[in-house]
Amino acid sequence: MDLLQQNREPSAIKYCAEKQVRPMHLIPRAFVRQPSGRHLDLLNPSPDGWTDEDLAIGLSRTYRWGGHSIWPWPLSVAQHSLSVLGIYKRLLNRPPSAAEMLRELLHDADEALIGGFDPISPLKPLLGEGYTEIVSRLQAAVFRRYGVSDWMAEEHKLHKRADHLAAASEAIHVAGWSLEEVQELLNIGCKPLKFDPLQDVYCCEPWKPWPPEVAAEMFLDELRQLQVHID
């Protein structure tokens, strides 16, 4: 260590020590920086804390099934969201409104905003009330931003059926579980779909996960189209 370093180091250490004991914020904050440069406070999320592009990118880089896949790519939540929307439209016995479709598309939006975190379902109850509260606040901010209401009881029941059908199908066609494992280990009672609800729409190989940039583009395109019909 040279003389210059010896003279400077004590004051630098003192400065850092003082900074450590000073409270930087009186109000707790948990910021996540978005690709656009916006900052979203997870503890007090603002509906303008992200852009549509931020959401699409985040969901395209958040992976289902712990990132495990029998394909070259894991399955993104962006692609899953489009699948759930496709299944929901098939289950509904009438044409869905743009608001209903937008709500289905955004049903897992919190997973991108929280920082790309999609825990497997059995872990969610063990993460505690704090995690549940953050997810609830984020989902409420998403619905406020895009002008959609929460599900009514019957609507939510149909949504969960679409979500469970997607999960059962993904487990087999994407993650490589057997039908017996899906029923006995994952405890999913839905019969998996043979057809991919996205195949006819996007002319893609059935159940093959898309690269992140493709998933982001497809999600963003659907999001923008639905917003035009609502506006």
Beta strands, then each sheet from edge to edge (+ up, - down):
strand 1: 31-33
strand 2: 39-41
sheet 1: 1+ 2-
end
